[in-house]
Amino acid sequence: MSETRSSLYENPETGTRQSVYDLAIGARHAPLDKNPETGPDDAIRFNGDLYVPVVES
């Protein structure tokens, strides 16, 4: 069975949620780091803010 990735990311500090689509569009205008040095696995840093995948259960 293949592992699915979340299509929704959340900023743990502010609770702001962004879809993968919104992050991709925003990356055309602001920095997107897919492998930030800090944060949990699968986290990304967008425009300086850390976002982590939302676990959908």
N, C-alpha and C positions, 0 to 999 in steps of 0.2 A: 504494500500500500504506500502510495506516495504521501509525503508530508506537505501539507498546505500551509502557506504563509498568510498572515493576517493582512487584510487590505485596509486596515484602520490603525493609525498610530496615535498615541496620546502623550502629551507633555505631562510628566508626573508632577511637576511643580505647579502648573496652572490648571490642569485638567482639560486643556484645549485639545480637541481631536481633529486630525487631518486624515483624509483618505490618501491612498497611494497616488491617485490621480491628481489631487490638489498639490501634493508635494512635488510631483513631477512637473506640473505646470509652473509652480513657484520656483523650481530649480533653474528655470530660464532667467530668473531675475535676482535670485539670492543664492548664496552658497549652500550646497547639499553635500554632506559628508556621510557616505554609506558605511564607513568603518571608523567611527570616532574612537579615540584612545581611551576614553572613560565611558562608563555605562555598561549595561548588560548586553549579552549577545543579541544580535539582530536589531540593536538600537541604531538610530541614525541621528545626525545633528543637522538641523535645517535652520539657516539664518542665525546660527549661534545657540539655538535651543535644542535640548535633547528630547527626542521622541522615542517611545518604546512601543512595540507591537501590542495591540489590544488582544487579549486572549478571549476568544468567543467560545462560550460553552453551551 
